[in-house]
């Protein structure tokens, strides 16, 4: 039997009034457009049930000319109305790859209605507002030893602004005042209805849908005020002066455009105009075959929104953050970043990134982040070529870094570089303090966080590292490298259940599964994950098949002895005695991992010393933060309590940092004034 939908749903300071179609929070009614409340009614009317995107679109819109991004915007508006943190939602949850779910708090009070039934309405019409008048590296991030120094920037974070107006679209058009407030310093924009220039004048629905979709996309730029469609569409068919339109809407900029259909081809033109004097600031023409109208509509909208956000300097990649207002430079940066985010670090892709970076700085010599991308690309290319050419590339990278320090000494990039320099000088407390300032001064992106995350991880602050990386993952949930690093971090913190859950989630992500399989293999060897010998052998074969890196005599022989602990430990001893058998000192981390997973702390710490002593700067105290991860990637045995492990921590300056700051690593504590212990 179906259950009645509640008339009111009450929890905390929130009241969802289904009958009155109102959302009240903190005693104040939240301004929700009709479609937004309709979506809320569908989800909150059946708490705990997962609705697919298609189910919601069908229930509320009847799937008429509506794209997925419209629903994305509505969800952002609802989260704002509910007072939700998008990164840590407790009510309105995204079920990745499926849709959305509304979780009802245990203490919620429901007041039932009598006639309505739970679930999406069988007839979507009650939830529809009247139509518009116009129609509408090695272990733990070893590959990041160089890559972690390659900054790239999150493009746009989704933070939807207030949506205008709060009324039905059909009634709002007649309520426009003759005089609107003067444009504020915050960039403000209205998207006017696109003109249908097709010979048959039969593309009006596409022109209107395109304009509305652009509004949806632009509303996601957090620093831009975008007028809602009901207001901007009120000028449809009116030949008003653009300055008058801008004055009435209270905006500084207008976007206008046209759609032209010629047989199976569509041609869309968009142009940005300064409302005050009609000056054209930017324009572009798009041509496409008319095979998939709605896909093309969304792609064009996203592209236009992105370009305008850059041009108006309101994207996350803006001048304040060291970015650019040059659209061509920005487009190259996006291509450069896409290669980096997918971790395509072979010769051909490194060469492509270097060329893109050179083009960026040529197009905009004031773009700090473009110069930063160039420095990182030069270092990556140096690794590929070696010899004299590599030295020239590294010298050029140093010159680029010096240029950044000269032209933008207060930028977060320059401060991050100074932080890394302090670290190499052994001034770890000062380095960490400055690196944290970089994190706190901007968006929680991988580019700002990871140098700091490596530093605190190096000092044994494992739980804090996990929290940071989880925050970045919330912004980039589909990035495999974040999932991979979290698996290392969870294991180091001995949160093996979390590591397994993240491993399973990461299996669905695009990219190389080499290092996630590496972490899973040693977790399996240590008996910290489900499965038996068959699974262990399968993971071993997978590692050998994915990379030549593991194709050493030691690791090949290990595969034949996975059922014999003593035989595997004998292989570790053989590798320690004959480094060529083990693949060289660069592969000592493998020997450490095997001994640690098998609970043999003496062998594990001996291999760890081999690993660390092979790192540049270890003996001099100038080692970068990235190799320090080796200290914490051996969680299974009692290696952290081993006397020789303590000696390594002293030699590497870790314990000195602890005593200086009083902030000890997780599981470590002082013993009097001269000694300490870890577990």
C-alpha positions in Angstrom: 0.0 0.0 0.0 1.3 3.4 -0.9 2.0 5.8 1.9 0.6 9.4 2.1 2.9 12.2 1.3 3.4 14.4 4.3 1.8 17.9 4.2 4.7 19.2 6.2 8.2 17.8 6.8 10.0 19.4 9.8 13.5 18.9 11.1 16.2 21.1 12.6 15.2 24.7 11.5 13.7 23.5 8.2 10.1 23.1 7.2 9.1 21.7 3.8 5.5 22.7 3.2 4.3 20.4 0.4 0.8 21.8 0.3 2.0 25.4 0.2 5.0 24.6 -1.9 7.3 26.5 0.4 10.7 25.8 1.9 11.3 27.6 5.2 14.7 27.6 6.9 15.6 29.5 10.1 12.1 31.1 10.1 12.7 32.6 6.6 11.0 31.4 3.4 13.6 30.4 0.8 13.0 31.8 -2.6 12.6 28.7 -4.9 11.4 28.7 -8.5 8.5 26.3 -9.1 10.7 23.7 -10.8 13.1 23.7 -7.9 10.4 23.0 -5.4 8.9 20.3 -7.7 12.2 18.5 -7.6 12.4 18.8 -3.8 8.9 17.4 -3.5 9.8 14.4 -5.6 12.9 13.6 -3.6 11.7 14.5 -0.1 8.4 12.8 -0.7 10.2 9.5 -0.9 13.2 9.8 1.5 15.8 7.2 1.1 14.9 6.3 -2.5 17.4 6.9 -5.3 15.8 8.7 -8.3 17.6 8.6 -11.5 18.2 11.8 -13.4 15.8 10.7 -16.1 13.1 9.9 -13.6 13.3 13.4 -12.1 13.4 15.1 -15.6 10.4 13.1 -16.7 8.4 13.7 -13.5 9.0 17.5 -13.4 9.6 18.6 -16.9 8.2 15.8 -19.0 11.6 15.7 -20.6 10.7 18.5 -23.0 13.8 20.2 -24.4 15.6 19.9 -21.0 19.3 19.1 -20.6 21.0 17.5 -17.7 22.7 20.8 -16.7 19.4 22.3 -15.9 19.0 19.7 -13.2 22.5 20.3 -12.0 21.6 24.0 -11.4 18.4 23.1 -9.6 20.3 20.8 -7.2 22.7 23.6 -6.4 19.8 25.9 -5.7 18.1 23.3 -3.5 21.3 22.8 -1.5 21.6 26.5 -1.0 18.0 26.7 0.2 18.5 23.8 2.6 21.7 25.2 3.9 23.6 22.2 2.7 27.4 22.0 2.2 27.8 20.6 -1.2 31.1 18.9 -0.2 29.5 17.2 2.9 25.8 16.9 2.2 23.6 15.2 4.9 20.2 15.6 3.2 20.4 15.9 -0.6 22.9 13.4 -1.8 24.4 12.7 -5.2 24.5 9.0 -6.0 27.3 9.0 -8.6 26.4 7.6 -12.0 22.8 7.2 -11.0 21.0 10.3 -9.6 19.9 11.7 -6.3 18.6 10.7 -2.9 17.0 12.7 0.0 18.0 11.4 3.4 15.6 12.2 6.2 17.1 12.9 9.6 16.0 10.5 12.3 14.4 13.3 14.4 12.3 14.6 11.5 8.6 15.2 12.2 6.1 14.5 9.5 2.5 15.7 9.3 0.7 13.5 6.8 -1.7 14.6 4.1 -4.6 12.5 3.0 -4.9 12.1 -0.7 -1.4 12.2 -2.1 0.9 9.2 -2.6 4.7 8.9 -2.3 7.1 8.8 -5.2 7.2 10.9 -8.3 3.9 12.2 -9.5 2.3 10.2 -12.3 1.3 13.4 -14.0 4.1 16.0 -14.1 1.8 18.9 -14.9 1.0 20.0 -11.3 4.7 20.7 -10.9 5.2 22.7 -14.1 5.2 26.5 -14.1 3.5 28.4 -17.0 5.8 28.6 -20.0 7.7 31.7 -20.8 6.0 34.0 -23.2 8.9 33.4 -25.5 9.0 29.6 -24.9 11.8 28.5 -22.9 55.7 6.7 -8.8 56.4 4.4 -7.4 54.7 3.6 -4.1 52.6 6.5 -2.7 52.6 9.2 -5.3 56.2 8.5 -6.5 55.1 9.6 -9.9 54.3 12.9 -8.2 57.9 13.6 -7.2 58.0 15.9 -10.2 54.3 16.1 -11.0 53.4 17.5 -7.6 55.3 20.6 -8.5 53.3 21.1 -11.7 50.5 23.4 -10.7 47.3 23.3 -12.6 44.1 25.1 -11.6 40.6 24.1 -11.1 38.6 25.7 -13.8 35.2 26.5 -12.3 33.7 25.4 -8.9 29.9 25.0 -8.8 28.5 27.7 -6.6 25.2 28.9 -7.9 24.2 32.5 -7.3 20.7 33.7 -6.4 18.3 32.9 -9.2 15.9 35.6 -10.4 13.0 35.8 -10.0 11.1 33.8 -7.3 7.8 33.9 -9.2 6.5 31.9 -12.1 8.1 32.8 -15.3 4.8 33.7 -16.9 3.8 36.3 -14.3 7.3 37.8 -13.7 7.6 39.4 -17.1 4.9 42.0 -16.4 6.5 43.0 -13.0 9.7 44.5 -14.4 10.3 48.0 -13.0 11.1 50.8 -15.4 14.2 51.6 -13.4 16.5 49.0 -11.9 19.4 49.5 -9.5 22.6 50.6 -11.0 25.0 47.9 -11.9 27.2 46.8 -9.0 31.0 46.4 -9.0 30.3 42.6 -9.2 30.3 41.6 -12.9 26.7 41.4 -14.0 25.2 39.9 -17.1 21.9 39.2 -18.9 21.5 36.7 -21.7 19.0 38.0 -24.2 16.8 35.7 -26.3 18.8 34.4 -29.3 17.3 35.4 -32.7 16.1 32.7 -35.1 17.5 33.7 -38.5 16.6 30.4 -40.2 14.8 30.8 -43.5 11.7 28.9 -42.2 11.9 30.6 -38.8 11.3 27.2 -37.2 14.2 27.1 -34.7 12.7 29.4 -32.1 12.6 26.6 -29.5 16.3 25.9 -30.1 17.2 29.6 -29.9 15.3 30.0 -26.6 16.7 26.7 -25.2 20.2 27.7 -26.0 19.9 31.1 -24.3 18.4 29.5 -21.2 21.1 26.8 -21.1 23.8 29.5 -21.3 22.2 31.2 -18.3 22.3 27.9 -16.4 26.0 27.5 -17.2 26.9 31.1 -16.4 25.1 31.0 -13.0 27.7 28.5 -11.9 30.4 31.2 -12.0 30.5 32.2 -8.3 31.6 35.8 -8.8 29.2 36.8 -11.5 25.6 37.9 -11.1 23.4 36.5 -13.9 19.8 37.8 -14.4 17.2 35.0 -14.7 15.5 34.1 -17.9 12.1 35.5 -17.0 13.5 39.0 -16.8 15.9 38.9 -19.7 13.4 37.1 -22.0 10.9 39.9 -21.4 12.7 41.9 -24.0 12.1 39.3 -26.7 10.7 40.8 -29.9 11.3 44.4 -28.6 13.7 46.5 -30.5 15.0 48.3 -27.5 18.4 50.1 -27.3 20.9 47.9 -25.6 21.9 50.6 -23.1 18.3 50.9 -22.0 18.0 47.1 -21.6 21.2 47.1 -19.5 19.8 49.9 -17.4 16.4 48.2 -16.8 18.0 44.9 -15.9 20.8 46.5 -13.8 23.6 44.7 -15.7 26.9 45.9 -17.2 27.1 43.2 -19.9 24.7 41.6 -22.4 25.1 38.4 -24.4 23.1 38.3 -27.6 23.2 35.8 -30.4 21.5 34.1 -33.3 20.7 30.6 -34.6 20.5 29.8 -38.3 19.5 26.4 -39.8 20.5 25.4 -43.3 19.3 21.9 -44.1 21.1 19.7 -41.7 23.6 22.3 -40.5 23.3 24.8 -37.7 25.2 28.0 -37.3 25.2 29.7 -33.9 26.7 33.1 -33.2 27.2 34.6 -29.7 28.6 38.0 -28.8 29.3 39.8 -25.6 28.4 43.5 -25.5 29.1 46.3 -22.9 25.6 47.6 -22.2 26.7 51.2 -21.5 28.0 51.9 -24.9 27.3 48.8 -27.1 30.9 48.0 -27.5 31.5 44.4 -28.7 34.0 42.7 -26.4 34.0 39.1 -27.7 32.2 37.0 -30.3 32.3 33.5 -31.8 30.5 31.5 -34.4 29.8 27.8 -34.0 28.9 25.4 -36.8 27.6 21.9 -36.4 25.6 19.2 -38.1 22.1 19.0 -36.8 22.3 15.4 -35.6 22.1 15.9 -31.9 20.5 19.2 -31.2 20.5 19.0 -27.4 24.0 17.7 -27.1 25.2 20.5 -29.3 23.2 23.0 -27.3 24.8 22.0 -24.1 28.3 22.0 -25.6 27.9 25.4 -27.0 26.4 26.8 -23.8 29.2 25.4 -21.7 31.8 26.8 -24.1 30.2 30.3 -24.2 29.8 30.3 -20.4 33.4 29.3 -19.9 34.7 31.9 -22.4 32.6 34.7 -20.8 33.7 33.8 -17.3 37.3 34.1 -18.4 36.7 37.3 -20.4 34.9 39.0 -17.5 37.6 37.8 -15.1 35.2 35.9 -12.8 36.4 32.3 -13.4 38.5 30.5 -10.8 41.3 30.9 -13.3 41.3 34.7 -13.0 43.9 37.4 -12.6 43.6 37.4 -8.9 44.6 33.8 -8.9 47.3 34.4 -11.5 45.2 33.4 -14.5 44.2 35.1 -17.7 41.4 36.9 -19.4 42.7 35.8 -22.8 40.3 33.2 -24.0 42.8 31.6 -26.5 45.4 31.2 -23.7 42.7 29.7 -21.4 41.6 27.2 -24.0 45.2 26.0 -24.4 45.5 25.8 -20.6 42.4 23.5 -20.5 44.0 21.2 -23.1 47.2 21.2 -21.1 45.4 20.5 -17.9 43.4 17.7 -19.4 46.6 15.9 -20.4 47.9 16.3 -16.9 44.8 15.2 -15.1 44.7 12.0 -17.1 48.4 11.5 -16.2 49.5 11.1 -19.8 53.2 11.6 -19.1 54.8 9.8 -22.1 57.1 11.6 -24.5 54.5 12.7 -27.0 52.2 14.1 -24.5 55.0 15.8 -22.6 56.0 17.5 -25.8 52.4 18.5 -26.5 52.1 20.0 -23.0 55.3 22.0 -23.5 54.1 23.4 -26.8 50.8 24.4 -25.3 52.5 26.1 -22.4 54.8 28.1 -24.7 51.7 29.2 -26.7 50.0 30.2 -23.4 52.7 32.6 -22.3 53.1 34.0 -25.8 49.4 34.9 -25.8 49.4 36.3 -22.3 52.8 37.1 -20.8 51.1 38.3 -17.5 49.5 34.9 -16.8 51.4 33.6 -13.8 49.8 30.2 -13.9 50.7 29.8 -17.6 54.4 30.4 -16.7 54.0 27.9 -13.9 52.7 25.4 -16.4 55.6 26.1 -18.6 58.1 25.5 -15.8 56.5 22.1 -15.0 56.4 21.1 -18.6 60.1 21.9 -19.1 61.0 19.7 -16.1 58.8 16.8 -17.4 60.5 17.1 -20.8 63.9 17.1 -19.2 63.1 13.8 -17.6 62.3 12.4 -21.1 65.4 13.5 -23.0 68.3 13.4 -20.5 71.8 14.5 -21.1 72.8 18.0 -22.3 69.3 18.9 -23.7 67.8 18.1 -20.2 70.2 20.5 -18.5 69.2 23.2 -20.9 65.5 22.5 -20.2 66.1 22.6 -16.4 68.0 25.9 -16.7 65.1 27.4 -18.6 62.7 26.1 -15.9 64.8 27.9 -13.3 64.6 31.1 -15.3 60.8 30.8 -15.5 60.6 30.3 -11.7 62.7 33.4 -11.3 60.5 35.3 -13.6 57.4 34.3 -11.6 59.1 35.5 -8.3 59.9 38.7 -10.0 56.6 39.6 -11.7 54.2 38.1 -9.1 56.1 37.8 -5.7 52.8 37.8 -3.8 51.0 35.2 -5.9 50.2 31.8 -4.4 52.5 30.2 -7.0 55.5 32.3 -5.8 54.7 31.6 -2.2 54.4 27.9 -2.9 57.9 28.0 -4.6 59.3 29.8 -1.5 57.8 27.1 0.7 59.5 24.3 -1.2 62.8 26.2 -1.1 62.5 26.6 2.7 61.9 22.8 2.9 65.0 22.0 0.9 67.0 24.3 3.3 65.8 22.1 6.2 63.5 24.8 7.5 60.5 22.5 7.7 58.4 24.4 10.2 58.6 27.6 8.2 58.0 25.7 4.9 54.8 24.1 6.3 53.5 27.3 7.7 53.9 29.1 4.4 52.4 26.1 2.5 49.4 26.2 4.7 48.9 29.9 4.0 48.7 28.9 0.3 46.0 26.3 1.0 44.0 28.7 3.2 44.1 31.6 0.6 42.2 30.0 -2.2 40.0 27.1 -3.4 40.6 23.7 -2.0 42.2 22.4 -5.2 44.8 19.8 -5.8 47.2 22.4 -7.1 47.1 24.4 -3.8 46.9 21.5 -1.4 49.3 18.8 -2.6 52.6 20.4 -1.7 51.3 21.1 1.8 49.7 17.6 1.9 53.1 16.0 1.1 54.8 18.0 3.8 52.5 17.1 6.6 52.4 13.5 5.4 56.2 13.5 5.5 56.0 14.6 9.1 53.6 11.8 10.0 50.4 13.8 10.2 48.4 11.1 8.4 44.8 11.8 9.5 45.2 15.5 8.6 46.5 14.4 5.2 43.5 12.2 4.7 41.1 15.0 5.5 42.8 17.3 3.0 42.8 14.8 0.2 39.2 13.9 0.9 38.3 17.6 0.5 40.0 17.8 -2.8 38.4 14.6 -4.0 35.0 16.1 -3.2 35.7 18.7 -5.9 37.2 16.2 -8.3 35.3 12.9 -7.6 36.2 11.4 -10.9 40.0 11.9 -10.7 41.6 8.5 -10.3 44.9 9.9 -9.0 43.1 11.3 -6.0 41.4 8.0 -5.3 44.8 6.3 -5.6 46.5 8.7 -3.2 43.7 8.3 -0.7 44.2 4.5 -0.8 47.9 5.1 0.2 46.9 7.6 2.9 44.2 5.3 4.4 46.7 2.4 4.5 49.3 4.6 6.2 46.7 5.6 8.8 45.8 1.9 9.2 42.3 2.5 8.0 42.2 -0.6 5.9 38.4 -0.8 5.5 38.4 2.7 4.0 41.2 1.8 1.7 39.3 -1.2 0.4 36.1 0.9 -0.1 38.0 3.5 -2.0 39.8 0.8 -4.1 36.4 -0.5 -5.2 35.1 2.9 -6.0 38.2 3.7 -7.9 37.9 0.7 -10.1 35.1 2.5 -12.0 37.3 5.6 -12.8 39.2 6.2 -16.0 43.0 5.9 -16.0 45.8 3.5 -14.9 44.9 1.1 -12.1 48.6 0.2 -11.6 49.2 1.9 -8.2 45.7 1.1 -6.8 46.4 -2.5 -7.6 49.9 -2.1 -6.0 48.3 -1.0 -2.7 45.6 -3.7 -2.9 48.3 -6.4 -3.5 50.3 -5.6 -0.4 47.1 -5.1 1.7 46.2 -8.7 0.5 49.7 -10.0 1.3 49.3 -8.6 4.8 45.9 -10.2 5.2 44.1 -6.9 5.4 41.5 -7.3 2.6 39.1 -10.1 1.6 40.2 -12.8 -0.7 42.8 -15.5 -0.7 45.8 -16.8 -2.6 44.0 -16.8 -6.0 43.2 -13.0 -5.6 46.8 -12.4 -4.6 48.2 -14.1 -7.7 45.7 -12.3 -9.9 46.9 -8.9 -8.5 50.5 -9.9 -9.0 49.9 -10.9 -12.7 48.0 -7.6 -13.1 51.0 -5.6 -11.9 53.4 -7.4 -14.1 51.1 -6.9 -17.1 50.5 -3.2 -16.5 54.0 -2.0 -16.3 57.6 -3.0 -17.1 58.6 -1.2 -13.9 57.8 -4.3 -11.9 59.4 -6.7 -14.3 62.5 -7.5 -12.2 63.9 -10.9 -11.2 62.9 -10.2 -7.6 59.2 -9.4 -8.4 58.9 -12.2 -11.0 60.3 -14.8 -8.5 58.0 -13.4 -5.8 54.9 -14.4 -7.9 56.0 -18.1 -7.8 56.3 -18.1 -4.0 53.2 -16.2 -2.8 52.2 -19.3 -0.7 55.5 -19.5 1.1 56.3 -16.7 3.6 59.8 -17.8 4.4 60.6 -18.1 0.7 59.4 -14.6 0.0 61.5 -13.2 2.9 64.5 -15.1 1.5 64.0 -13.1 -1.8 64.0 -9.8 0.2 67.4 -10.8 1.8 68.7 -11.7 -1.7 67.7 -8.3 -3.1 69.3 -6.5 -0.1 72.5 -8.5 -0.8 72.4 -8.1 -4.6 70.7 -4.9 -5.6 70.8 -5.8 -9.3 68.6 -8.8 -8.5 66.1 -6.6 -6.8 66.1 -4.0 -9.7 68.4 -1.5 -8.0 68.1 0.7 -5.0 65.3 2.6 -6.8 63.2 -0.5 -6.2 64.0 -0.8 -2.5 60.5 0.4 -1.7 59.2 -3.0 -3.2 61.5 -4.9 -0.8 60.3 -2.8 2.1 56.7 -3.4 1.2 57.1 -7.2 1.0 58.9 -7.5 4.3 56.5 -5.1 6.1 53.4 -6.9 4.8 54.9 -10.2 6.0 55.5 -8.7 9.5 59.3 -8.8 9.3 60.3 -5.4 10.7 64.1 -6.0 10.7 64.2 -6.6 7.0 61.6 -3.9 6.3 63.7 -1.2 8.0 66.9 -2.4 6.3 65.2 -2.0 2.9 63.8 1.4 4.0 67.3 2.6 4.7 68.4 1.5 1.2 65.4 3.4 -0.2 66.0 6.6 1.6 69.8 6.7 1.2 69.3 6.4 -2.6 67.3 9.7 -2.6 68.9 12.9 -3.5 69.6 15.2 -0.5 68.8 12.6 2.2 72.3 12.6 3.7 72.6 16.4 3.4 69.2 17.1 4.9 67.9 18.7 1.8 65.7 15.9 0.5 62.4 17.1 -1.0 59.2 16.2 0.8 58.0 13.5 -1.6 60.5 10.7 -0.8 59.6 11.0 2.9 56.4 9.1 2.2 58.4 5.9 2.5 58.5 6.3 6.3 54.7 5.9 6.5 54.0 3.4 3.7 55.0 0.5 6.0 52.1 0.2 8.4 51.7 -3.6 8.8 54.7 -4.7 10.8 56.2 -3.2 14.0 58.7 -1.2 11.8 57.6 2.1 13.3 58.7 0.9 16.7 62.0 -0.4 15.5 65.2 1.3 16.9 66.7 1.7 13.5 63.5 3.3 12.2 63.9 5.9 15.0 67.4 6.6 13.9 66.2 7.2 10.3 63.6 9.7 11.6 66.3 11.5 13.5 68.7 11.6 10.5 65.9 12.9 8.2 65.0 15.7 10.6 61.5 14.4 11.3 61.9 14.1 15.1 63.6 17.5 15.2 60.6 19.1 13.6 58.4 17.3 16.1 60.3 18.7 19.1 60.5 22.2 17.5 56.8 22.5 16.9 55.4 20.2 19.6 53.2 18.6 16.9 54.1 14.9 16.9 53.3 12.5 14.2 50.3 10.2 14.5 51.2 7.3 16.8 54.4 9.0 18.0 55.1 10.8 21.3 58.2 12.1 23.3 59.9 10.0 26.0 61.5 12.6 28.3 63.6 15.3 26.7 65.9 13.1 24.6 63.9 10.2 23.3 60.6 9.3 21.6 58.6 6.4 20.5 56.3 5.4 17.6 53.9 2.6 17.2 
